[in-house]
Structures are given as structure tokens and as C-alpha cells.
């Protein structure tokens, strides 16, 4: 029998979960997923790498190193293809995968042939800025962000690039406005006077005639200044156009560049020939307007990322080693060695995976495993790096790999993120057709002019350029960023952070929504749901539970705070005579912590608090009614706590995490859309029984580890598009593996980094709102893309009747841009 799980590839020592063919599984959850969803491996999808381990993570060749870099300036699928080809053309590189969605690239390379620094330098070209992800996070620590994404996006390099984009826009606007003054004051009125015989325009007749001396001065000024605006302000657009040509993937940047460059070349030729149909203004306005819209979109995205700084972080950077003489030293986690013993105090995170050296420790592993209840540990038990010590202190011997489960999850997330290819924008798909139509029309018209009407080469070229000016739908490059910015800002106002515009397209195609349970469908916070016991017994239990520190104890102590009138405020000392117990003034004489509960003596009365096993172990009597109520309470993540005194159980306290407000309506509405709903959790089966009874829930899988969650997402993805909703570090690989990841804002930083959407206010109803926004955003994008052709309608009509000049071109720009802006300002949702 294999020692790897047949579903997720996780290593196992032995297994009691077998399917036909002697297959082994690491958990009952993986077995259930395997049995329910079938045994066939899913076909490769775009986000997959060619070779993967069973859990779905691509691995480099044994002699290769894997390097993750962040690339500023990526914003399209064309960028992905270009940077991948750039990396793979380097000697020593075996594979590269880029994602503009996450602005990352993963490179497998021979470190002896090409170093990380050489890769970074090679990819920093044509306006792209590459840097190692680890360096980016370290550099950005001063930015104050807590998620890796927010730290990278707030780092020095990123801030510099954002400032440069703002400078491009500002300088383009400033110098462009200066250069447009002669147009507004003289050239436009002159063209208007040639059309209308108005007395007020008489003074402009014959104005702006370029003689040889005037033409030289005008050409020198406008050729240089417009060229500077075109190159400096429009560099992002020109770069995108160049890459689209190089990769043979026409996009909206190419359409904008065709219009701006054609206007620039045509105008230069017109000045040399002494004519006043000079379209430098068109080159200036188009370049500045599109850059402004890109800057606006970027600023909205930055506002969204700023909202992530309130999230928590789960990685540990420092550790406290414990020497044989009892002394401790504070060291960096990366300096730990196998066999070191680290001391982890109550409330701290375990820095790396290891083995518990001494008894007396309770840990909360929910961040990694998804288990909602704390786990008691004994000497020799494995302890997961990233878990929190909630009771006592832990001495942990560092394992041989000197790593934590969170580190492995982080690496898995990076693998999956770098393979998350973005989808092509709707406007880019239109551009791929429009480029050929416009270019073909320009060549055809120029050729007809030369062959049929005897035009010279110069006049035929100018005619072709005019067709490009009037026919190129450059406004698609304006409509797309404005549509995206509006959609992102509308989501942001509703507490929904969306990291890239492709989310809306992917969200509309979702067939299955997978929900984590703990912290997602439920609050993830332990609280007393029900208490049935005599008041004086509850008072005594509250006094004892204040001595413990695990989540269930805190919930009980908080629920009955102030009932006992004592002054024990949570002192954790084990002294038998230092705390007041009950209202009568009796003191806690004894206190003992067990693996599954606590025991104590207050005054002359003995008390026991815990599960049925503890009562059986201690020989206490439990009647059938309490046993029945314990069985009924096991559900929805609830923990029944039996309480008794002097050898007999007398009551029950039910502790658990409550369902989130609106979860029922959200799941039901998703079902009404025809979307399948799956619940996937690391919690036990009894905690998920409630969801199985919901009509809209298709499948419920419990006791599934993080690797199994990722494998489940891939299995579901073989039949359709999958969205994953989660909140914990253990959900991060699944969030990254899904076609769309949605993280609740109260979750961990790693979960937010892995997700495409973060809901900052923890309102699960926002999941349904996100689907509504996706539909509204699609309609708005289509409307704006259609309105983008209004410029061409006006310009081509003017060209057909012989009135296409800088004035009618300006009118077309104002009309086309104006209707796009007006439509963009309308609310997406009521």
C-alpha cells in the first residue's frame, strides 16, 4: 500500500481508509472526496503547471532552483506571454510561468548558470520592474501593511512606480494644456470659419497659414513637445503596443498607439507641406486621456489594497530557544536548526513544526487545519508550526526540516498564484479584430487613391493615415480602465476588495461555490450557546474556567462573568489558596488541568468540567438524559461541556461558534442561480451535519486537510468553474487553486494574499453582492465598449463628407469621451 494519500499526495504512515485497489488516504475527508467526485484525475487547466506532485504543486528539476519574483507593470495576458518568453530565452532557465492577476512570475532555473539577480535584471525591461518577492516584503515592512500583498504593493519600488505614473499623467496634462491653447484660440476657429459664414468668425478666415518661416517655428515647437508627451506620458501605452506586436496579440494599447502615432506623423507631414490640418492635438489628447484613465484605475486598486492593512498575519519571524540550563535566547526563525528546543508561551504562535517535549499544552490549530476546537497535546505529540498555544507553555523540539506548515502553505500559494493566468479583456478581444479591419481599410483606401486617382506616394500615405485617425477605435483604451475603476470602486464602497478586473469575468462563469465552515459560514469565535445547570454550579465553573485559557474556557468565563462576585481576574497561578471562588467567599483550594477538561475544589466541594470521557475516567456518574443531550449538541461545531460536583454530573454547557448572519439566504440564493454549493472543512463530521440538511448544499466534506482541500478544488474544477470562500491560512492553497478565491476580511493575511476578492466586513452576504456586481459590471463594460465607437462614427461621417479636420476630430473626441464618462458615472447597483 502506498504511503501517500491517493487524493492529495500527503504522506501517511498508515490508513484505515481504503477504496477498491488498495488505495490509502490520510483522512476520512480525503476518502469521501475521492469516493464522491470520482477517481479520474482532472484534465490540465490553464492555471496548472505541466508536472505536479499529487497535491498539485509544480516542482523544479532536482538541480534547479525555484525563484518567485514580483513584476510591476504587468496588466494583461500579453504581458504574461512576453515575460515568460523573456525568461525562458535565458540560458539556464527550464520553465517560467507568469500571472498578471497576481503580478508574479515563477522561474525554475539552474542557479549555477543564471542567478536570481540576473533574472531580476533581465526581467526589468521596457518599463517592467522585477524584484524578488522576499526582498519586496522585507523592503516594504515600513509601509505598515500586514498582508504580503499589501506590503509588496506598499513597498518603495511600487510607490515609486505609482508616483511615476502620476507624474506622467500630470506632465502630460500640464504641457498638453499649454500646447492646446493655439488650437482653441486660432486653429479651431479658423476651421470653423471655413465651414460657416459667420461675421464673428471673419477675423479667423485665412488664419494659421504656415509660411516657410512660421512652419519651421511651429514644427520645431510642436514636433518636440508633442513627441515628448507621446513618449513620456504615453510610454505605458507604447510599451503595450510594442509587446502586442512582438507577441502577435493585438490589444487596445495598439489601437491607441495607432491613433496617436498616426496623428503625430500626419501632422508633421502637414506642417512640412504648409497645410493647417494639423492633428497634434489629437495625439496629445488621446495619449493624456488614456494615461489618465489608467492612472485612475491604478489609484482605485491602491485604495483597495490599503484596506487590507487591518488583517492579521500568521507567519512567525522570531523564536525563543530553550537551552539545557534553562536559559533562553531570542533568534530568527531561519537560524533554527533541527533538534533545537524552542519555548512557546501562552498566546504565542509555534514558529516551526516539531515535537512536544513536555505535557501541559493546549493548542489552537484552526489556522492550519481548520479544526474549530482546541487540541490538547502530550509529550511526543506533533505540533504544527503556526498554531497558537492557548493553555500552558510548550517546549517544542524542532523537526528535521526546520519549517512550518504555514511556510509550506505559503510556497504552495506562490506556486498556484504564479500559474493563475489572467483572461483576455473583452476590449482586447475586440481590438484583435479591429486592428486588422482598420489596417486593411487604410491600406485599401491608400492603394485606391494611388491607383485609381493617381495620387503620389506621399498623398496616398497621408490618406491612409487619415483613415487610421478616423477609423481606429482608440476609445476602447479609454473605456476599459474607466469601466474597471468604476466596478472596483463600487465594490470597495460595499466592503468588497477586488484585486483585478478579470475577477468579474471569472465570477460570472462560476459553476460551483465552495465554502469553508469555521470562520466562514460560522463566526469562528467560541461562545456559550446554551447552559442548563444550577446557578451556583455555573458560578463555581466560571471561577475555575478563569484559571484555564483555551477558547472554550474563555467563552464560559466570559458568559458568566460577574455572577460569582469574586475577584479572581484570571490569575493563572496554580496556587491552591490565592483566589476567591464563589459568592459565599469560598476559595479555590485545588485546580488540575486534564487533557479534556479541568478539575478543582472550592471550599469543601469538588468540581469536574469536561467531556464524557473525562467523567468516565474519573469515575463520576452521568445520567442518560445528559448523555442524550450531549449527543444532540454535537453539531454545527458545538462542544458540549458536562459539569458536575461531588461525583455526579448535574448540568451541561454548550459552547460553539455561531453561524454568520445571512449565511442561509446567501447559500439559498446561490442555489437559485443554479450554482452548486459545497461545504469543505477540516472540522469533524458531527460539526457539519447541519449543512447536509440544507436544500441548496450539494456536498459536505469534513476532516479534509489543506492539501486535500486543494485536491478537492481541482476535482471540482474538472467539470466547471470553481469559487472558494475561506478565511484561514489552511484555506490559502485552495483559494489560490480555485478559479476564483474569496477571503473574508477577518481571516488571515495569507488567505487574503491568496484570494482574488477580500470581504473586509466579514458579511457573508457580500458573496452574493459580488455576483450581482459581476453581472452589472459586464453590462457596463459592454455599454462603454459600444460607446467607444461613437468617436469613429462621428469622425468617419466627417471624413465621408470631406469635413474631417482638427475641429471635427476634437468634437468627436469630446463627444465620444463624454458619453463614456457619463455612462461610467452611473451607479452599477441601486
N, C-alpha and C positions, 0 to 999 in steps of 0.2 A: 504494500500500500504506500502511496506517495506521502511524503511528509509536508506537502504543500496543499493548501486549500484548493479544491477544484474550481471554486468560483473566483476567489480574489488572489490566490497565489501566496497568501500569508503562511509563514512557516508554522507547523504544528508538530507537537510531539506524539500525540495520539488523538484519536477521534472516535466518538460513538455515533457519528452521523455519516451513514453510508448510503449511497444510491447504487442502483444496478451498475455493475462494472467495477465494484470495489473502490469507489471514489471516497475521498476523505474531505472533511470540512472542518474549519476552525471554530464554527459556531452553528447553533441550530438555525440562526438567521440566514447564514450563507446557504445552508442546505435548503431552506424554504424558498429562497430566491431562485436557486438552481432548479428546484423541482417545479416551481410555478411558472417561471419565464422560459424554461426550456434549456437544453444543453448546447445548442448550436452557438458558436461564437458569433458576435455581431460583425457585419462587414466593416471594413475600414471606412471611416468617415473623414471629412476634411480636417478635423481637429486631431486626428490620430497620427502618430508617427509610424513609419513603416514597420519597425520592430519594437515590440514592447514585452516587458515582463508580464506575468499573468495578471498583475494588478493594474496594468495599463500604463506603466511608466516607461518611456523610452530610455534605453541605456546606450552609452557610447561604447565603442570597442574597448577592449581591456587596456590597451596602451594609450587611449585617448583621454583627454580631459574635457569636461563639460563646463562651459562658461556662459553665464547669463549676463546680458547687457541691456541697459535701457537706452532707447533711441528717441531723443527729442526731435520732433518734426515729422513723425510718421502720421499719416491721416487717411490713407487709402490702401486698398488691396494692391494697387500698383506699387506703392512704397514697399510692401511686403516682398513682392516678387523681385524688385530691384535689389534690396538689401540682401536677400537670400542669395541671389546670383553673385553679388559683390563678395560676399563671404566665401561662397563655395569655390570661387575662382582663385582664392588664396591657396598657396601651397601649404599642405599640412592640414587642411580643413576637410573633414569627411562628410559633414552634414550641417545644415543650418535651417532653422525654422523661425520665422518672424511673425509677429502679430501686431497690427496697428491698433487693435482693440485695447491691448494692454501696453502698447509701446515698448515691447521687449523683443529680443532675439536670443535664441539659444544656439550656441555653436559647439559642435563636437570637433576637437582638433588635437593634433599632436603637439604638446607643449614644447617639445624639443625643436620643432620646425617653425612654429608660429606661436608667439607668446600672447598672453591676454592683452598686454599693452599694444602689441602690433595689430591685433584685431580691433581694438578700440580706435586706434588711429586710422585704420583702413576704412572703418565704417563712419568716421567723422568726415563726411564729404558732401558737397552740394547742399550745404545748409543743414544737414543732419548732424546731431551731436550725440556721440556714443559715450557711455561710461558704464563701468561695472556696477551692477545693482547693489552689491555690498558697499562699495565706495559711495554710491549715491545716498544710501541710507545713513551712513556714518557722517557724511558731509552735511546732511540735512537735519541732524539731530537738533541744531539750534533753531530750527524752524518751528519746533513745538508740536509737530504732528505726532500722533500715536500710531497710526497705521503705516505700514511700509509704503503704501501708495501715496498717502498724504505727505510723508517725509520726502519721498523721491520727487514728488511734484512741487514741494516747497523748497527744494534744495537750491544752492547757489546757482548752479548751471541752469536749472529750469527757470528760476526767477530772471536770470539774465536773458534767456531766450524770449520769455514773455515780455520783458521790458523792450527788447529789440523789436519785437512785433509791434508793440505800441508806438515805438519811435518811428517805424516805417510808416505806420498809419498817420501819425501826427505830421511828419515832414511832408508826406505826400499831400495831405490836406492843406498844409500851410503854403507850400510852393505852388501847388496846383491852383489854389485860390488866386494867388498873385498872377499866374500865367493866364488865368481866365478873364482877368479884368479887360484886356484889349478886345477879347471876343464879345463880352457883354456890352462894352461901350461903343465899339465900332463895327466889328465884323458881322455880328448878328443883325444889327440894324441895316447894314449895307445889303445883306442878302434879303432882308425883309423888304427893303426899298425896291429891289429888283422884281419883287412879286406884286406888291401893292403900290398903287399910285396915290400915296397919301402925302398931303402937304407937309405933315410933321416929319416925314422921312426924307424930304427933298434934300436936306443937307448931307445925307449919307449916300446919295447917288454918286457912284464913281469912287467912293471912299475905299481905302485899303487896297489901292492899286500898287503892286510891288514893282518898282523900277529896279534897275540892277543894283543900285546902292542900297535902297531900302530892303530889297530881298536878301542881300548879304547880311545886313544887321539882324533882320528878323530870323533868318536861318541860323545864324550863329547863336542867338539867344535861345530860340525855341528848340533847335536841334539838340543843344547841350542840356538845357534844363528839363525838357520832356524826356530825353534819354536817361537822365539821372533818376527821374521819378519812375520811369518804366523799369529800370534795373534795380534801384534800391527799394522802392516801395513794392514793386511787383515781383521781386525776386522769388518769393514763395510760389507764386503762380507760374513764373517762367521755369522754375525748377520742376514743378509738377508736370508742365507741358513737355519739357525735355525728357523726363523719365518716362512719360507716357509714350513718346515716340520711340525711345530706346527699347522699351518693353513691348511695343506694338499694342498698347492698350489705351486707345483714345479716352480722355476724360474731360470734365468741364474746364480744367485748367488749360487744356489745349484750345478749347473754344474761346476762352478769354484771351489767351495769348494770340490767337489768330486775329481777333478783332483789334487788340491794342497794337500789335506789331504791324498789321496791315495799315492801320490809321497812321502810324508813325512813318512808314515807308512812303505811303501815298502822299502825305503832307510834305515830306522832304522833296519829292519829285515835283509837286505843285509849286513850291516856292522857287525851285530852280528854274521852272518854266514860266514863272511870273504870274501864276494864277492864284486866285484867292479862295478856292475851295480847299481849305486847309483844315485837316481833322486832328491836329494836335490835341485839341480839347477833348475829342472822343477818347484818345489814348490815355489822357490824364484822368478823365472821369471814370472810365471803365476800370483802370488799374486801382485808383484810390477807393472806389466804391466796393470792389470785390475784396480788397485787402481790409477795408473797414468791417465788412461783414464777417470775414474770417477772425479778425480781432475780437469782434463782439461775441462770436461763438466761443472763442478761447476763454474770454473773461467769464462767460456763464459756466463753463466747465470748471474753471478755477474756483468760482463761488461754491460749486457743488462739492469740490474736494475739501474746501475749507470747513464744510460741515462735518467732516469725518474726524476732526481732531478731538471730539468728545468720546470717541470709542476707547475701549480698554486694550491693553497689549498683553500678550501671553508669553512672549519669549523672556528668558532669564539671561542676563548678561554677566552677573557676578555670582559666585558661590562661596560658601564658608567651609573650608576644610577643617576636619577634626583630627588632631594628632593623638598618638597613644598616651601622651602625658596630660591630655585634657585641654590643651591649648587650641585655639582656633586661629585661622588666617583667612583673610579676605582675598580671593583670587578671581581672575577672569575665568569664565566657563571654558574657554578654549585652551586654558592652561591645565585643566584637569587631566589626570592620567588614570588608566584602568587600575582598579584596586584602591584608589583614594577613597577616604570616608568623608562625606560631607554632612554637616549638621543643618537641618532644616527646621526652623522653629514654627510654632503655630501661626497660621495665617500667611506663610510664605510658600512659594512655588518650589517644587523639586526641580533642580536645574537640569539633570540628565537622568536617563533610565538607569536603574540599579536594583540592588537587593537590600531589603531592610535588615539592619544588624540587630536591633533590639525591639522588644514588644512595646505596646502602648501608643499606637499611632492610628489615627483615622484620617483618610484622605478623600478628597472630592476629585474624582476622575472625569467629571462630566465634560470638561473642556476637550478631552481627548476621546473618551469612549462614548459620551452621550448618556451614560447612566445617571439618572437624576438623583439617586440617593448616595450618601457617603459610604465608603467601604472601610471596614476595619482591617488592619494589617498586623501580622505577627512576624517574628524573626524568620528570615528565609523567604518571605514573600517578595515577589517582584513589585517594584514601584515605578510608575510611569512618569517620565520627565514631563513637566508642565502641569501635573496635578498639584492640588493645594492641600497642605497639611491642616486639617481643621480641628484636631484634638491631639494634645500632647506634642512631642517633638520627635523628629525622625533622624536616625543616623543611617545614611544610605551609602552602601559600598558601590562605587561607580562600576558600571558594566564594561565589558571588553571593547565596545565600540565607542565609548565616551560620546554618546549622542543622546538626544531626547526624541521622544515620539513627535514632538512639535517640530523639531528640526527635519525629521523625515517627511512630515506632512508638508512643511514649507517647501522642501525640494520637489515634492510631488505637485504642489500647486504651481511652482515655477515651470515645471515640465509642461503641465497642461495649459498654462497661460500662454507660453511661447508657441503652442500649437493651435491656439484659438484664432484661426484666420477670420478676418472681417469679411462681411459680404459687400458686394459692389453696390454703391449708392444707386438709387433709382435714376438720378440725374446723369450719373456716369454711363449708365446703360443707354440712356437717350443720346448722350454725347458720342458714344461709339458709332451710332448710326448717322448722327447729324454731321460729324466731321467729313465722312465720305460724301454725303449729299452736297454739302456746301462746297467742298473742294472740287468735286466733279462739276458742279454748276459753274464755278468760277473759271475752271479750265475750258469748259464748253463755251461759255459766253466770250471769253477772251479769244478762243480759237475761231468762233464765228465772226467776231469783229475783224480779225486779221484776214480770214479767208474770204468772207462774203462782202465785207465793206472796205477792204483794202487798207485797214489800219496798219500803221507801222508797229514794230515790236514794242516800243515804249508806250504807245497809246493802248495797245492790246493788254499789256501788263497792268496799266492803270485801270482799265475797265474790269479786269479780273479782280484787282484789289478792291474796287468799289463793290463788286458782288460779295466779296468776303466781308466788307464792312457792314453791308446791309443784311446779308443772309446768315451770318454766324450767330447762333443763339447764345451769345456770351452771358446773357442774363441768367442762364441756368447756374452759372458760377456764383451769382448773387443770391438767387432764390434758395439754393440748398443750405448755405450757412445760416441764413435768416430763419428758415424753417426749422433747422436743427436747434438753433438758440432758443426759439420760441417754445419748442417742445420740451427742452431741458429745463428752461426757467419755469414753465407751467408745472412740471413735475416737482421741481425744487420747492415751489410755494406750497405744495401738498406734502412736504416732508419726504419726498422720494428722490434720491440721488441716482441719476443715470449717468454712467461714465462715458458712453459713446453713443452716437446716433443710430448705429446698427441694431441697438437693443430693441428699438421699436419694430423694426422689420422682423427680427428673430422672435419677439414676443407674440406677434400676430400669427406665427406659424407653429406655435406650441401645441402639441397634442396631449402631453402628459405633464401634470404638475406634481412634483414630489415634495412632500412636507416632512421635515424633521419634527419630532414631537417635543422633546424637552427644550424649553426656551423659545419655541416657535409656535406650535399650537397651544402650548401652555406657557405660563409666565416664567417657569424655571426657578421660582422662588418658593421655598418651603414655608408653609403657614398652616396653622391649625384650622382644619375644615370642620371637625366635629369633636365634641368632648362630652362623654357621658360617665360621670363619676361624682361622688360626694364632694361638695365644695372644699371641705378641709383636706381631702386627699389631693385635690388639684393644687391646693396651696403648698402642700409638702413637696409634691412632684416638681412644681415650679422652682422651689428653693433648691432642690437637688440638681435640676437641669441647668441652673445657672453656673454650676460647677463644671459642666461639660461644655464643649464648644462646637460640636458638629451641627450642621444646619437644622436637623430635627430638634435638637435640644434648644437651640436659639429660638426656634419658632414657638416651642412650648413655653419657654421662659418669658418670651415677649407677650404671648397671648394672655398669660395670667399675671403679668407684671403688676405689682401694687396690691394684689389680692391678699398677700400674706403679711403685709405690714412690716416685713423685715428690712434690714439694712444691708443685706448681703448684695453687693452690686456687681457681682461677677468675679470676685477674687477666686483665682484658680488654685489656691493653695490646698494641699491635701490634709492640712491640719484638722484634727477631729474636734477642736473646740474653739474655732476662730470665727464662726459665722452664726448669725441668727437664723433660725429655721422657720417657725410658723408664728401665727398671730399670737399664740399664747406665750411666746418668748422662748420656747424650747430651742436648743442649739443642735446643729448638725454634729453628731458625735463620731460618725464613721461615714466614709464615702469611698466607693470602689467602682472603677470603670471596667466593664466587661466588653467582650467583642461585639455583642449585640444588645447592649443596654447598660444601665447603671444600677447600683445598689447603695443604700445608705440607711443610717439610723439617726432619727431625730427624736430627741428625748429618750423615751423607752420603746419607741415604735420602729420596727423595721419596714423598709420600703423597697420595692423592686419595680423597675421600669424597663421594658424591652419587648422582645418578640416572644412568641410561644416557645421557641426552642430554649430561650434563657429560663423561662419559668419551669420547663420540664427539667432542665439541667440542675436547677436549684431545688427541685422537688416541691414547688409550690402548686397549689390546687387551682385549676381553671375550669369553670363550668362550661357546659355545652353551648349555652347562649352566647358567651363571649367568643368561643371558638367559631361559632357560626357567623357572628358579626365581623370577626377578623377576616374570614374567607370572603364575605361580601365586600369588605372595604378594599381588598386588593384589586385595584383598577384605577386607571387614569393616573398612574404614577403615585398613588396614595400609599402611605406607610401606616399601617395600624400599630399603635403602641399600647401594649397592655400594661396597666398599672395596678399594683396591689400592695397590701400591707399585712404584716404578721402572717405570712404563709398562704394568703388567699388573694386571687385576682378579684378586684372589685370594680374595675371600670376600663374604659377604652378611650384613647385619644387618637384621632385620625389626622395625620399630617400629610401634606402633599402639595404639589404645585397646581394651581387652579388653571382652568382653560382661559385663554385670552378672550376678551370681549370681541364678539363679531366673528369668531372662528367658524361657527356653524353656518352663518349666512355666506361667508366667503367660500367655503367648500361647496355649499349648495349652488351658488351662482356659477362657480366654475363648472359644476356638473351640468347646469342648464345650458352652458355654452357648448356642450359636447366634449369637454375636456376631461380626460381621466384624472383621478386624484389618487395618489399613492402615499401612504404614510411609511416612513423609513426611519428607524430609530435604533440606537444602541441599548435602549431600555428593555426590560424583560417583557414577556408576552402578556402577563397579567395587567401591566400598565397600559396596554394598547387595546384591551378588549372593547373599551367604549367606542373606539373609532370603527371597529369592524361592524358595528351595528348601524353606522351612518349610511344612508342610501347612496350618497354620492361618492363614497370611498370604494375604489375598485380593489386595491390590495393593501394589506398591512403587513410589513416585515419588521420583526423585532429582533433584538440581540445581534444586530449587524455591526461589525467593527468598521472603522473608517475605510479600510481597503475594500471591504465588502460593499460599502455604500457606493464607492466609485465604480466597482464592477457592476452593481445593480443599475446605475445610471447608464452605463454602456449597453447593458442588455435591453433596457427600455428604449434606448436611443436607436437600436437596430430596427425598430418598427415605426419610429416617428421622432418628432422634435420634443425634447425634454427640458423643462424648467425645474430647478431645485431651489427650495426655500429652506434656509437654515440659519443658525446663529452662532454655532460653536466652532472651535478650531478643528474638531473632528469632522465637521461638515465641509471644511475648506476644499479638500481634493474633489469631493462630489460637486461642490458649487462650480469649481473650475472645469470639471469634466462635462457638466451639463451644457446643453446648447445655450442656456441662459441661467445664471446664478443670481438669486435674490437673497440678500442678507438683511436680517433685522438689525437695526442700529444699535440695540443694546447688546449685541453679540461681541465676539472678539475681533481684534484687529485683523487677524489672519483671515477670518471669514469675510470681512469687508474687502480685503485685498483681493480675494479670490472671486468675488461676486461682480456681476455687471450692474446690479441695482442694489442700493442700500436704503432701507426704510428707517429713517432716523428716529421716528417717534414710537417705534415698536407697535404700531397699529396694523394688525394683520389684514384689516380691511383695505389697506393700501395696495395689497397684491391685486385685488380686483380693480382698484383705481388705475393701476399701471396698465392693465389690459385695456381699460377704457381709453386711456391716454394714447396707447399704441394705435388704436383704431382711428382716433381723432387726428393723430399726427400723420397717419398715412393719407387721410383725406386732405390735410393741409399741404403736404408735400406735393401731391398731385395737382392741387389747385395752383400753387405757386409755380410749379414747373410749366403748367399750361399758360399762366400769365406771363412767364418769362418770354414767350414767343410774341407778346404784344409789341415789343420793340421791333422785331423783324417784320411784323405786319405793317406797322407804320412806315418803317424805313424802305421796305420793298415796294410799298404803294407809292411812296415819294419817288423812288428810283424809276418806277414804271412810267410815271408822267413827266419825268425829267426835272423834278424839283428836289433831288437828293443833294443836300449841301450841309455845311456845318450847323445851320439853323434847324433844319428839319431833323438832322441826326440828334441834336441836343433835345429837341422836343420829343423825339422817340425815346431817348434815354430817360427823360424826366417822367414821361407817361408810363413807360414800362417799369422803371424802378419804383415809381409812386404807387402803382396798383399792387405791386408785390409787397411793399412796405405796409400799405393799408390793410391788405389781407392778412399779413403776418401779425398785426397788432390785435386782431380779433381773438377773443377767448377760445381756447381749444375745447374746454368743457364748461358747461353752465355753472 
